[in-house]
Structures are given as C-alpha cells and as structure tokens.
Amino acid sequence: MAAPSVALVWYLVIAGPQGGMVVLPSTFDTRDQCINAITEYQKQPTPAGWAVNCVPSASPFTDEGDAEEPAAQ
C-alpha cells in the first residue's frame, strides 16, 4: 500500500506597504512556474513598498470534507 502524498500548489501573494496582503486566485504546479511569474511581474514598474512572494499550500484537491461555501446571491 502506497503512502498518501500531498501535492503542493503555489500561490502568488502580494503584500502592500500598509501590511495588507492579497492572494491571487491563480495557482502554479511548481515553485519554478511561480518564480517565473514573479520575474515577469517585476519587469513592470512597481509601486514602492509592494512585494510579491510565492507561498506553498497543500492542494485543495487533497482536502476532505472542506466544501466551499456557496456564493451569496
């Protein structure tokens, strides 16, 4: 019996100068893909105080029992 493995997905997180953070909805399969996205982002002028990072997280497909809440209508 094979041991279960956890797949990591990578998220882009943008931190603002006042301490706020935004996690972009896009995910990347590998850290290299995420780093490449940051490299492309940094080719554009960015406002002072803003930072972009790659943050790993467990794949949402491996979570059991965590259903998304339906959108309010």
SULCOR-V650356 format. One line per field, one symbol per residue. phi: phi as a letter, one per 30 degrees, with the letter a starting at -180 (. if undefined). psi: psi as a letter, one per 40 degrees, with the letter a starting at -180 (. if undefined). burial: # if it has 24 or more other C-alpha atoms within 12 Angstrom, else .. Layout:
phi->???
psi->???
burial->???
This chain:
phi->.dddccdccccdccccdcjdbbcdddbbdbdeddddddeddddcdcddjcbbbcbdaddddcdcicddddddb
psi->hiiiihhiihihhhhideeiihhieiiididddddddddddeeihiiheiihihhiiiheeehhegiiiiii.
burial->........######............##.....##.##.............#####.................
